[in-house]
Structure formats: C-alpha cells, structure tokens
C-alpha cells in the first residue's frame, strides 16, 4: 500500500495544503498592506515637513532688518533649519548655484547622509518646481528623499529632505520573521491536529469494516454499530444494515425454499421407496398387484417431476433467467383453449363452466406461460368449487382483465394474503389431489402464476374470497 492510498493521509495533506495557501495569502496581504501604510505615512510626513520648512523660512525673513541685511535670506533659512529639526529627517537647502546653504544637524541619525551625497542627488534629479519624492539606495541602505523648490524674498532655493528607511525595514523584517516562524508552526500543528481529527472520524469506519468482515452467511442477523444515526457515518451504517437485512431475509427465504422443496420431494420419494420395498419383500405377487404398485410409483414420479419443474421455473425466475418469449397473440384464444382442456374434468365432477370471453383481445405475451397461469387458476377453482366456475375476459382501460370465480368455501380471511407465497397451502391434504396436469399441488401454483402475470407487466390478485366463493383476477396490459 502506498502512502497516498490512505484516505486519512490524503485528507490530512489536502487540509494542510489548503491551510498553507490561505495563510500564505493572508500573510502576504498583511505584509504588503503594512508596507504601503508605512510608505504613505513617510511620504505625508516628508511633504508636511517641506511645507513647514517653507513657511518657517519665509516667517523668519519677515522683518525689515532682514530685508536690509544682504545675508538675511540665508540666515532665515538657517534658522528655519534649526527650528524644523526632526529626529529622522535630515534637511538640506541649496542655493540656485547648487551651493549648500544649510543642513540640519542630525548627528544622532545612524545612517547620516553627507552634504555631497545630497548635492549628488539634487544633480541627478535636475531640480524643478514640482515637489517629488524619490527612493534611493546607497551602500545597502535605503532612503526616501523629498525634493522641492521654494522662494524667500525673490531668491530660489532647492530643499532636500532625506529620510532613512531603516526603521521601517526593520519593522517589516520583524513581521516577516514572525510570519516565517508562525506559519510553518501553525502548519505543523494543523497537520497533527488534522491527522488526529481525521483519524478519530475514520475510526468508526475501521470498526465498521472489521465488523462487516466478520459477518458471514452464518451470522447475517448481526448488524453494524450505529453511534449517531444522523451523521454521515451513521447513515452509511444504517444503509449497510438495511442491505444486511435484505440479504438476511432473502437468505432466510432461500433456506425456507430449500427446506420446503426437499420436504415436498421427500414424500413422493418415501412413497416410491415404500412401494418398491413392499413389492420386493412379497414373493409371487399377481400381475394386478404389480401393476398397481407401478402405477402408484408412476403417479408419484409424475408429481415429483412437476414439483421439480415448478421449482426450476421459480428458481430461474428468481435468477432473472427465465425465458419469456413474447409474441403477438389473442388472449381469448389462449383462454378458450385452456378452458376446453378442463371441460371433461369439470363435467365429471358435475361442475358447470360459465364462459363469458370477449373477442379481439390482442396482447404481446408468452402463450405457454399465459396458458399455465389460466390453468393454475382454473385448476384451483374446479378443485375448490361446489357447483360452477365462471370465466370472464374483457378489456378495461387498455388492460385485459380475466376473472375466474367459483362458489367454493373460499379462503379464510387470515390466510388470504399468504396464498401467493411459495409452498403455501391452505389445506395441504386437499391441495395434493390435483385435477389436471397443471401444478404440483405443492403450493407453488399461485406463486408461479403471479410471477407470470408480473413478467407481462400485469398483476394477479385475489379480488375477493368468502364462504360464498372466491374471485381471482389477472390483468394483462395491451400493447401500446
Ligand atoms: P396448489 O398448487 O397447491 O393448489 P396454489 O399456489 O395454487 O397451490 O394455491 C395455494 C393455496 O390457495 C391452495 O392451497 C388453496 O388452498 C388455496 N386456493 C387457491 N385457489 C383457491 C380457490 N379458488 N378457492 C379456495 N382456495 C384456493
């Protein structure tokens, strides 16, 4: 098994990957936001200092005494340079001839910048009337510089304010370090936490699979544990349990089917064996005796083959492999032919057959299977009736409805919903006595008949049954 074959590992990786992306996104945004806030704060301060300087210089020069003094302007600028002293902002003033007029004393400034360097900067920018703020680096140090031109008493000066960015960069570096340490730490914690939590969530699955592994045909009644039936795992366990219930039920049905089938076959086999043993123990039996024994054996063998044939039909139907070869046929033909084959047995028993079959009932069906369905119903009706059996067939709502009714004693109400079950017989001793070569008398006739109706997209039901008789109804849809 490869490491990524484990859902637990894959889930943890996904979780940590997504978290890493989110953290990267937010830390980058935070870093760039802080950077740009600091940047614009510096720019604002530079502009404010420049403005304050200009105003102070012009203010210092305002009195008459200065106007008469040739060095008045320069003095005013020098005084302004002292007045507008900021710790981290160094001020340079150059005359129109690019000569340094004044520079503030920022000896405390770690990255002090010389007047020559400032003059060089001024030369580079060319000097014009617009104020501009520029970024430059020197010996690995970065600075921001404001350049502007101003006038005091008709004389033009260039003002240069330099601000080293060291403090800002140190702060950003610190933030970056904090991120570089906390993000991987957070990811390490998240991966352990995620692994632990996912493992905890997967534990019930492991338990379920262990339990499922232990369930075999022998203990199909056991169920998976359901901790919380409303969460996903609980629902999965419930689905699994319902599947187990269905399997259990069909397994039970199969077992019952096998037991019933062997029981059904045991009786005729026992009769055949008993007859054979009795015949063999007695010597010198007459031909008539032998003939009787053989005829009993033949009857039982016939019964056995019918049971086996019925079982075969049902087991193939269960497996979905029963061949239903449908073709265009007329229902009235199949029904009339079937009724004809019951005429002699009915008249022998003094039972009248009342037939009311409509014409023109085209269907798409398996002729032999439908004949078997009708035979089973007729066979049952003749067997249980007292005086008559009514057979009717007509079209209703694009369906062919066949009804077979009798005036027998009916099926007790509590048994009615079980007559279609396999091997179910209301009165086993009566069922054995078959009238025609249709069913086995093993309680399979109606089960097979129901399957036949359903394999034609139709239905078979017991419409009514009481002490006055029973009515069975088969519905076969007409082709569209
Ligand atoms: P079988 O082949 O043994 O007759 P079926 O499946 O055809 O079995 O019928 C199941 C049971 O339903 C029978 O045992 C029978 O007692 C009862 N039954 C079926 N049809 C009728 C009917 N017309 N009147 C009374 N009982 C009936």
Boltz pocket constraint, residues with backbone or C-beta under 6 A from the ligand:
constraints:
  - pocket:
      binder: B
      contacts: [[A, 376], [A, 377], [A, 380], [A, 381], [A, 384], [A, 406], [A, 408], [A, 409], [A, 410], [A, 411], [A, 419], [A, 420], [A, 421], [A, 424], [A, 425], [A, 426], [A, 427], [A, 428], [A, 431], [A, 432], [A, 439], [A, 440], [A, 441], [A, 442], [A, 443], [A, 444], [A, 445], [A, 446], [A, 447], [A, 470]]
      max_distance: 6.0
